[in-house]
Amino acid sequence: MATNRRRYSEGLAKAVILDTNFLFIPLKFKVDIFSELERLYGISPKCIITLGTIKELEYLKNDAKPSFLKEVNFAERLAQKCEIAKIQMMPEEKVDDLILRYALETHYPVATNDLALKKKLRNNGLSIIYLRQKTHLEMEGNL
């Protein structure tokens, strides 16, 4: 037990993978995802996004209405606070599949509200962080 405490105090923070839709929570629901993640973890976790998430945000900007463009720009600013995983998308792979593959490799929890992705994560025994009752984050599984 003391070993774990020492590890975290030396800066080996836990991590979480953020899905694209998760970056829209603060503006839509007025929930600070970073402070909520810190509440769940007990420390400030390393937030990670994939290159696929960045590409998905860029794609969403195309032909976006001004109100939605505001949300996408806000999500991009939040993404800049995250570390980018150096994992490439495979041909024909979707962003959710990339996130699932990365989560399987790292065993990091995934923060998402996407029902299909949550089902895939559950089926693979991975932990999920999601918005609960539009007010706070909740975790399914273990850190």
N, C-alpha and C positions, 0 to 999 in steps of 0.2 A: 504494500500500500504506500509506504513512504517513497518507494522508487517512482511510482506513478506521479506523486505530487512533485517530486524533484524534477522529473522530466518536463512537466508542464511549466514549472517555474523557470526552467532553463529555456523556454521559448519554443518547445516542440508542440505548437498548437494543433488542435484537431482541425479538420477541414470539412467543407460541405460543397457540393456541386449545385449551382443554381441553374434552373431551367429558364428559358426565355420568359415564359408567362409569370414567373415568380418576380421578375424585375418590374412588373406592372403593379404589384400590390401596393407599394407606398402611395402612389398617386391616386389609384382607384379607391383604396380602402383606408387611407391615412394610418397605415401600420408601418412603423419603422422596422424593416426586416433585419437590419444589422443589430439593433439593440435587442430585438426578440431572439435572434440567433444567439446572442451573448447570454441572454436569460436561460435559454435551453441548455447551452453548453457549459455555463458557469465561467467561461472565458470567451474572449473574442476569437471565433474560429476563422481560419483562412477560407475565404470565399473564392470558389473557382468557377469559371465559365469555360465553355469549349469554343473553339474557332467556329463551330457550327452555330452556336448561339449568336456570335457576332454577325455572321453571315445572315442569319434569320432576321436580326434586327435591321440590317441594311436592306433586306428584301422587303420588310414591312413598310419601309419608308416610301417605296415605289407606289405612286398613285394614292398615297394616304391622304385622307381629308385633314384639314388643318388641326382639328381637335385631336385626332388620333396621332398625327405627326408630333404634337406636343407630348403625348404619352410615350411615343417611341424615343424621342430625344431625351426625355427624362430617364427612361430605361437604359439608354446608352451611357448616360452620365453615371448611373449606378454601376453599370458593367465596368466602367473605368476604375472602380474601387476594388475590382476582383483580379485575381491572378488568372492568366489565360493558360489552359492546359495545352501542352504541345502534343496534341493527338489529332491526327488527320482523319477526315471522313473517308470511308471506303467508297468506291464507285456504287452508286444507287443506294447508299445508306442515308437514312433520314436523321435529322438532328436528335430525335428521341432515341434512336438506335445507337447513335454515337455516345450519348449520355449514359445509356444503359451499359454499353461496352466499357466505358471509362469507370463507371461505378463498380462493375464486376472486377476490373483490374485493381482498383484502389481500395474497395470496400468503404468508400466515403458515402455518407447519406446523400440523398438527392432532395433538394428543395423544389417542389413543384405542386401545381394544382391540376395538372393535366391528368384526367381520369385514365386514359389509355396508358400513359407512361407509369402512373401509380400502380396499375394492374400488373404491368411487366416487371416492375421493381419488386412488388410483393411476391410474384411467382418465382422470382430469383432469390428471395430471402434477404433483400436489401432494405435498408432503413429509409424512411420517407419523412420529410418535414413539409407541412402544408398549412395553409391558412384555415383556421377554425373559427366559425361563427363571425367571420369578417372582422374579428377584433384582435386575434393573437395567433401565434404559430404553435403548432403541436407536432409532436414526433411520434411516429409509428416505428417500432423497432428499437435498436440500441445504438448508442453513439460509438 
